[in-house]
Every structure is written in structure tokens, then in C-alpha cells.
Amino acid sequence: MPNRSPSHRSRRPALVVCALVGILGGIGSYTFWQAQGASYFSNDPRACVNCHIMREQYDSWQKASHHAHATCVDCHLPPHGLAKWLAKAENGFWHSTRFTLQDFHEPIRIHDKNARVLQENCLRCHGALVADLAHHGAFADVSNHCVRCHAAVGHGAPR
């Protein structure tokens, strides 16, 4: 029986760890490629329909008045920097989790946090137009958000 040295035995856990990292890395890379993961780093609205459940929103956006002026990212994410990328990561995580587990509301609804981002983006683009309303606190009440009356500008006629 061959005599195994201590150095030979200490390499076995390292090989197991390397194999597991390789397998997980391969599965992760394949999943990223299959899910068109790189597209989510862009501002291209077509990335929003990769998972298929956003098709109705994408189609209605193409018919809406803001189609030529704003993409999904322009309205639904903070405009720059770390806040934009954190929101993109958080939304991506929850969207993919909900889609994978088939645990999402039909029709899709915007949540409070994202509704606040949407409102901030409305005011960022149209602030001069609504300055008097904003100055008098008209938007302090969530029921007075822009999309209450202007729901069709982003996604066409409401249901």
C-alpha cells in the first residue's frame, strides 16, 4: 500500500473546492447567457421582455406618447449612478425570482418604492411644467401622483 504524504491529503479538499467552484461557475455562466443577462446592463427596452411576462407592458409602451422620448429605464429607475444600478439589481433579482417561482400578480403592478421613483422621474422631466403644483405640495399625497391622471403616457390606454 503506498504511503500517502500529508501534502497529498491536503490537496484533496482544494481539488473538491475547485471542482465545485468550476461547476457552479459553469452553471452560473450558462444561466447568465441563456437569460441574456448582458442585456440587462443596457437601457434597451427589449431587455424588459426577456422574461416574457412584460410583453404587454412593452407593447403598450410602443403605442404610448412617451415612446419616442423615454425608455423603461428613464421612467422606472433613478437617473444615474449607484442608485440606478442598485435599483436595477434589486428589481432584476425580484423580477427573476417572482418569474421563476411564478409568484407575481397578474396584471403586473408597480410597488410603492418603484412608484416613488416613477413620480420623481416625472417631476425630473416635467418639473418646470408642474412647478406650481409641486411648490404647493400637490404631490405629497400619493393619490396625486402624475400617473393617477396620466396613466396612458407610459403604457398607452389603461385597462
Backbone as CSV, one residue per row, in Angstrom:
resi,resn,N_x,N_y,N_z,CA_x,CA_y,CA_z,C_x,C_y,C_z
1,MET,0.850,-1.174,0.000,0.000,0.000,0.000,0.899,1.242,0.000
2,PRO,0.637,2.175,-0.932,1.500,3.352,-0.995,1.294,4.252,0.217
3,ASN,2.366,4.854,0.602,2.344,5.771,1.739,1.956,7.158,1.233
4,ARG,0.832,7.664,1.685,0.365,8.997,1.249,0.960,10.043,2.170
5,SER,1.560,11.004,1.560,2.174,12.063,2.359,1.110,13.052,2.808
6,PRO,1.376,13.796,3.876,0.399,14.801,4.343,0.089,15.842,3.280
7,SER,1.051,16.180,2.425,0.794,17.196,1.395,-0.202,16.685,0.355
8,HIS,-0.169,15.361,0.079,-1.102,14.787,-0.877,-2.536,14.841,-0.335
9,ARG,-2.706,14.520,0.954,-4.028,14.564,1.576,-4.569,15.991,1.668
10,SER,-3.711,16.965,1.853,-4.171,18.357,1.990,-4.600,18.950,0.653
11,ARG,-4.220,18.307,-0.457,-4.639,18.803,-1.777,-6.059,18.370,-2.142
12,ARG,-6.523,17.303,-1.556,-7.848,16.782,-1.898,-8.962,17.805,-1.632
13,PRO,-9.054,18.446,-0.452,-10.101,19.454,-0.242,-10.005,20.610,-1.235
14,ALA,-8.771,20.997,-1.581,-8.596,22.087,-2.551,-9.143,21.677,-3.912
15,LEU,-8.930,20.426,-4.316,-9.451,19.943,-5.594,-10.978,19.901,-5.584
16,VAL,-11.543,19.471,-4.459,-13.009,19.432,-4.333,-13.581,20.840,-4.429
17,VAL,-12.954,21.794,-3.734,-13.407,23.185,-3.784,-13.292,23.719,-5.209
18,CYS,-12.181,23.469,-5.873,-12.005,23.927,-7.259,-13.058,23.323,-8.184
19,ALA,-13.352,22.034,-7.997,-14.367,21.379,-8.824,-15.742,22.001,-8.587
20,LEU,-16.080,22.241,-7.326,-17.380,22.851,-7.016,-17.473,24.272,-7.575
21,VAL,-16.410,25.035,-7.438,-16.396,26.400,-7.986,-16.549,26.344,-9.501
22,GLY,-15.862,25.405,-10.131,-15.970,25.256,-11.582,-17.375,24.884,-12.024
23,ILE,-17.985,23.948,-11.326,-19.350,23.518,-11.665,-20.331,24.679,-11.462
24,LEU,-20.257,25.321,-10.301,-21.165,26.451,-10.038,-20.921,27.599,-11.010
25,GLY,-19.656,27.856,-11.315,-19.333,28.908,-12.285,-19.878,28.584,-13.669
26,GLY,-19.776,27.307,-14.057,-20.305,26.886,-15.358,-21.814,27.015,-15.419
27,ILE,-22.491,26.563,-14.369,-23.955,26.677,-14.327,-24.371,28.143,-14.323
28,GLY,-23.680,28.958,-13.522,-23.985,30.394,-13.465,-23.757,31.076,-14.804
29,SER,-22.642,30.744,-15.473,-22.347,31.343,-16.781,-23.387,30.940,-17.821
30,TYR,-23.754,29.663,-17.822,-24.765,29.196,-18.761,-26.104,29.893,-18.506
31,THR,-26.491,30.007,-17.240,-27.754,30.662,-16.889,-27.727,32.129,-17.318
32,PHE,-26.620,32.820,-17.068,-26.473,34.224,-17.467,-26.593,34.360,-18.979
33,TRP,-25.959,33.461,-19.717,-26.015,33.501,-21.185,-27.432,33.188,-21.664
34,GLN,-28.030,32.138,-21.116,-29.369,31.719,-21.543,-30.411,32.795,-21.240
35,ALA,-30.262,33.505,-20.129,-31.210,34.548,-19.726,-30.884,35.899,-20.356
36,GLN,-29.911,35.917,-21.253,-29.485,37.161,-21.913,-29.115,38.215,-20.876
37,GLY,-28.363,37.797,-19.866,-28.003,38.644,-18.742,-27.326,39.944,-19.103
38,ALA,-26.482,39.932,-20.128,-25.770,41.161,-20.514,-26.734,42.251,-20.966
39,SER,-27.875,41.859,-21.502,-28.834,42.863,-21.986,-29.362,43.733,-20.855
40,TYR,-29.355,43.217,-19.627,-29.879,43.977,-18.501,-28.961,45.108,-18.063
41,PHE,-27.750,45.129,-18.585,-26.830,46.224,-18.286,-27.057,47.407,-19.232
42,SER,-27.902,47.234,-20.220,-28.182,48.288,-21.197,-29.441,49.058,-20.792
43,ASN,-29.765,50.056,-21.580,-31.010,50.806,-21.412,-32.036,50.402,-22.466
44,ASP,-31.761,49.341,-23.186,-32.615,48.885,-24.279,-33.914,48.302,-23.721
45,PRO,-35.062,48.861,-24.102,-36.349,48.357,-23.604,-36.617,46.900,-23.952
46,ARG,-35.976,46.377,-24.994,-36.195,44.972,-25.346,-35.719,44.026,-24.252
47,ALA,-34.804,44.489,-23.394,-34.356,43.650,-22.273,-35.519,43.362,-21.328
48,CYS,-36.469,44.274,-21.256,-37.605,44.102,-20.342,-38.525,42.960,-20.759
49,VAL,-38.453,42.512,-22.000,-39.324,41.418,-22.446,-38.585,40.085,-22.534
50,ASN,-37.367,40.028,-22.007,-36.637,38.753,-21.994,-37.403,37.675,-21.253
51,CYS,-38.088,38.043,-20.190,-38.770,37.031,-19.378,-40.214,36.804,-19.815
52,HIS,-40.646,37.450,-20.854,-41.951,37.233,-21.480,-43.153,37.807,-20.727
53,ILE,-43.106,37.942,-19.415,-44.283,38.437,-18.708,-44.447,39.946,-18.860
54,MET,-43.435,40.624,-19.391,-43.517,42.070,-19.581,-43.938,42.440,-21.009
55,ARG,-44.299,41.482,-21.810,-44.648,41.723,-23.213,-45.767,42.750,-23.342
56,GLU,-46.815,42.633,-22.541,-47.942,43.565,-22.622,-47.496,44.998,-22.320
57,GLN,-46.638,45.159,-21.308,-46.146,46.490,-20.959,-45.261,47.050,-22.076
58,TYR,-44.427,46.213,-22.646,-43.553,46.638,-23.743,-44.388,47.045,-24.962
59,ASP,-45.356,46.226,-25.326,-46.203,46.538,-26.481,-46.988,47.827,-26.263
60,SER,-47.512,48.016,-25.063,-48.286,49.235,-24.803,-47.375,50.462,-24.758
61,TRP,-46.141,50.309,-24.284,-45.177,51.424,-24.294,-44.902,51.860,-25.732
62,GLN,-44.831,50.925,-26.670,-44.557,51.266,-28.057,-45.677,52.107,-28.672
63,LYS,-46.878,52.024,-28.116,-48.017,52.791,-28.628,-48.262,54.068,-27.835
64,ALA,-47.524,54.252,-26.740,-47.767,55.377,-25.841,-47.077,56.650,-26.322
65,SER,-47.510,57.775,-25.777,-46.983,59.077,-26.213,-45.520,59.278,-25.830
66,HIS,-45.020,58.621,-24.813,-43.624,58.803,-24.398,-42.654,57.882,-25.123
67,HIS,-43.149,57.030,-26.006,-42.315,56.054,-26.699,-41.089,56.691,-27.356
68,ALA,-41.262,57.828,-27.985,-40.155,58.478,-28.698,-39.242,59.260,-27.763
69,HIS,-39.619,59.393,-26.498,-38.870,60.264,-25.583,-38.286,59.565,-24.367
70,ALA,-38.824,58.420,-23.985,-38.374,57.776,-22.755,-38.438,56.255,-22.890
71,THR,-37.430,55.605,-22.339,-37.412,54.144,-22.303,-37.887,53.688,-20.920
72,CYS,-37.979,52.387,-20.743,-38.384,51.819,-19.452,-37.478,52.345,-18.336
73,VAL,-36.182,52.335,-18.592,-35.196,52.758,-17.599,-35.374,54.228,-17.242
74,ASP,-35.690,55.066,-18.221,-35.856,56.503,-17.963,-36.967,56.779,-16.955
75,CYS,-38.013,55.984,-16.993,-39.152,56.205,-16.096,-39.068,55.383,-14.814
76,HIS,-38.564,54.162,-14.909,-38.688,53.225,-13.796,-37.451,53.072,-12.922
77,LEU,-36.355,53.767,-13.240,-35.143,53.688,-12.420,-34.626,55.075,-12.108
78,PRO,-33.889,55.223,-11.006,-33.236,56.512,-10.762,-32.336,56.855,-11.947
79,PRO,-32.109,58.140,-12.203,-31.431,58.520,-13.437,-29.941,58.198,-13.538
80,HIS,-29.204,58.175,-12.432,-27.756,57.982,-12.556,-27.171,57.223,-11.379
81,GLY,-25.888,56.918,-11.584,-25.021,56.465,-10.519,-25.409,55.185,-9.814
82,LEU,-24.931,55.093,-8.593,-25.112,53.893,-7.792,-26.585,53.588,-7.542
83,ALA,-27.398,54.617,-7.326,-28.833,54.398,-7.080,-29.490,53.677,-8.253
84,LYS,-29.103,54.046,-9.475,-29.653,53.400,-10.668,-29.280,51.921,-10.702
85,TRP,-28.001,51.616,-10.453,-27.529,50.235,-10.539,-28.049,49.385,-9.389
86,LEU,-28.195,49.975,-8.223,-28.776,49.225,-7.099,-30.247,48.903,-7.365
87,ALA,-30.983,49.885,-7.891,-32.399,49.658,-8.223,-32.523,48.622,-9.334
88,LYS,-31.633,48.690,-10.312,-31.650,47.725,-11.407,-31.387,46.315,-10.870
89,ALA,-30.421,46.189,-9.976,-30.101,44.880,-9.390,-31.252,44.367,-8.526
90,GLU,-31.814,45.244,-7.693,-32.914,44.834,-6.823,-34.132,44.416,-7.646
91,ASN,-34.503,45.238,-8.621,-35.645,44.895,-9.467,-35.384,43.614,-10.245
92,GLY,-34.181,43.476,-10.783,-33.843,42.268,-11.532,-33.932,41.018,-10.675
93,PHE,-33.426,41.122,-9.447,-33.493,39.978,-8.538,-34.944,39.585,-8.275
94,TRP,-35.761,40.570,-7.892,-37.148,40.250,-7.557,-37.946,39.828,-8.780
95,HIS,-37.704,40.466,-9.934,-38.431,40.062,-11.142,-38.082,38.627,-11.518
96,SER,-36.790,38.291,-11.511,-36.405,36.932,-11.899,-36.887,35.904,-10.880
97,THR,-36.837,36.249,-9.596,-37.314,35.331,-8.566,-38.811,35.087,-8.722
98,ARG,-39.566,36.169,-8.862,-41.027,36.031,-8.997,-41.397,35.264,-10.264
99,PHE,-40.684,35.543,-11.363,-40.977,34.847,-12.615,-40.639,33.365,-12.494
100,THR,-39.482,33.058,-11.924,-39.060,31.665,-11.780,-40.035,30.883,-10.904
101,LEU,-40.477,31.491,-9.816,-41.391,30.822,-8.891,-42.861,30.979,-9.296
102,GLN,-43.106,31.725,-10.392,-44.475,32.005,-10.842,-45.299,32.610,-9.715
103,ASP,-44.687,33.577,-9.006,-45.295,34.208,-7.840,-45.414,35.716,-8.075
104,PHE,-46.190,36.087,-9.078,-46.375,37.502,-9.369,-47.842,37.768,-9.663
105,HIS,-48.243,38.991,-9.420,-49.634,39.388,-9.619,-49.896,39.615,-11.103
106,GLU,-51.034,39.198,-11.565,-51.475,39.483,-12.933,-52.699,40.376,-12.864
107,PRO,-52.764,41.499,-13.482,-51.681,42.117,-14.228,-50.592,42.636,-13.282
108,ILE,-49.423,42.825,-13.835,-48.286,43.299,-13.047,-48.608,44.674,-12.484
109,ARG,-48.225,44.883,-11.231,-48.463,46.167,-10.565,-47.142,46.766,-10.113
110,ILE,-47.101,48.072,-10.053,-45.917,48.757,-9.554,-46.009,48.830,-8.026
111,HIS,-44.897,48.598,-7.360,-44.862,48.668,-5.900,-44.537,50.090,-5.452
112,ASP,-44.797,50.391,-4.196,-44.648,51.755,-3.670,-43.277,52.359,-3.931
113,LYS,-42.221,51.612,-3.666,-40.863,52.140,-3.854,-40.639,52.541,-5.312
114,ASN,-41.055,51.687,-6.229,-40.879,51.993,-7.648,-41.836,53.089,-8.103
115,ALA,-42.996,53.184,-7.486,-43.937,54.269,-7.810,-43.333,55.619,-7.427
116,ARG,-42.602,55.658,-6.309,-41.926,56.906,-5.907,-40.845,57.285,-6.918
117,VAL,-40.093,56.292,-7.396,-39.065,56.549,-8.421,-39.734,57.072,-9.690
118,LEU,-40.825,56.468,-10.085,-41.566,56.906,-11.264,-42.011,58.358,-11.113
119,GLN,-42.576,58.694,-9.962,-43.023,60.068,-9.715,-41.852,61.046,-9.770
120,GLU,-40.739,60.675,-9.148,-39.553,61.542,-9.184,-39.079,61.771,-10.612
121,ASN,-39.170,60.742,-11.445,-38.757,60.894,-12.841,-39.728,61.748,-13.638
122,CYS,-41.009,61.647,-13.330,-41.985,62.546,-13.976,-41.613,63.998,-13.673
123,LEU,-41.356,64.256,-12.395,-41.030,65.624,-11.981,-39.667,66.077,-12.511
124,ARG,-38.729,65.151,-12.645,-37.415,65.499,-13.189,-37.551,65.997,-14.627
125,CYS,-38.373,65.335,-15.419,-38.530,65.726,-16.825,-39.521,66.879,-17.010
126,HIS,-40.555,66.902,-16.198,-41.640,67.865,-16.394,-41.745,68.862,-15.250
127,GLY,-40.682,69.023,-14.486,-40.697,69.888,-13.302,-41.113,71.310,-13.587
128,ALA,-40.620,71.871,-14.680,-40.974,73.259,-14.996,-42.463,73.390,-15.281
129,LEU,-43.026,72.391,-15.905,-44.446,72.417,-16.261,-45.352,72.340,-15.027
130,VAL,-44.904,71.614,-14.022,-45.741,71.407,-12.839,-45.155,72.065,-11.585
131,ALA,-44.296,73.029,-11.779,-43.610,73.674,-10.643,-44.591,74.246,-9.629
132,ASP,-45.651,74.876,-10.094,-46.624,75.459,-9.162,-47.308,74.375,-8.330
133,LEU,-47.678,73.268,-8.953,-48.303,72.160,-8.220,-47.339,71.589,-7.184
134,ALA,-46.097,71.375,-7.606,-45.101,70.813,-6.689,-44.821,71.777,-5.541
135,HIS,-44.743,73.064,-5.850,-44.456,74.082,-4.838,-45.535,74.114,-3.757
136,HIS,-46.757,73.889,-4.142,-47.877,73.925,-3.190,-48.141,72.572,-2.537
137,GLY,-47.254,71.608,-2.779,-47.363,70.312,-2.105,-48.406,69.375,-2.675
138,ALA,-48.804,69.589,-3.916,-49.860,68.759,-4.505,-49.467,67.289,-4.597
139,PHE,-48.167,67.005,-4.641,-47.740,65.618,-4.826,-47.376,64.926,-3.513
140,ALA,-47.585,65.599,-2.398,-47.281,64.992,-1.101,-48.171,63.780,-0.858
141,ASP,-49.389,63.832,-1.353,-50.330,62.723,-1.239,-50.110,61.787,-2.430
142,VAL,-49.842,60.517,-2.160,-49.559,59.542,-3.213,-50.691,59.458,-4.231
143,SER,-51.919,59.701,-3.794,-53.040,59.614,-4.728,-53.004,60.729,-5.773
144,ASN,-52.141,61.715,-5.581,-51.997,62.800,-6.559,-50.780,62.637,-7.456
145,HIS,-50.196,61.471,-7.488,-49.059,61.265,-8.380,-49.488,61.435,-9.828
146,CYS,-48.532,61.795,-10.650,-48.810,62.117,-12.053,-49.596,61.022,-12.780
147,VAL,-49.221,59.759,-12.532,-49.862,58.675,-13.282,-51.308,58.421,-12.863
148,ARG,-51.755,59.090,-11.821,-53.171,58.958,-11.449,-54.048,59.427,-12.605
149,CYS,-53.674,60.545,-13.183,-54.452,61.087,-14.300,-53.803,60.812,-15.655
150,HIS,-52.503,60.570,-15.645,-51.767,60.428,-16.902,-51.205,59.020,-17.079
151,ALA,-51.980,58.024,-16.723,-51.524,56.626,-16.802,-51.186,56.205,-18.224
152,ALA,-51.822,56.773,-19.195,-51.636,56.326,-20.582,-50.347,56.848,-21.226
153,VAL,-49.670,57.809,-20.608,-48.482,58.358,-21.276,-47.350,57.340,-21.369
154,GLY,-47.245,56.430,-20.418,-46.162,55.456,-20.431,-46.512,54.151,-21.073
155,HIS,-47.750,53.726,-20.940,-48.131,52.407,-21.441,-49.434,52.425,-22.216
156,GLY,-49.740,53.504,-22.890,-50.944,53.528,-23.690,-52.188,53.547,-22.843
157,ALA,-53.304,53.284,-23.475,-54.589,53.340,-22.777,-54.639,52.337,-21.639
158,PRO,-55.083,52.780,-20.448,-55.185,51.843,-19.326,-56.263,50.799,-19.559
159,ARG,-56.161,49.688,-18.830,-57.162,48.625,-18.958,-58.502,49.106,-18.472
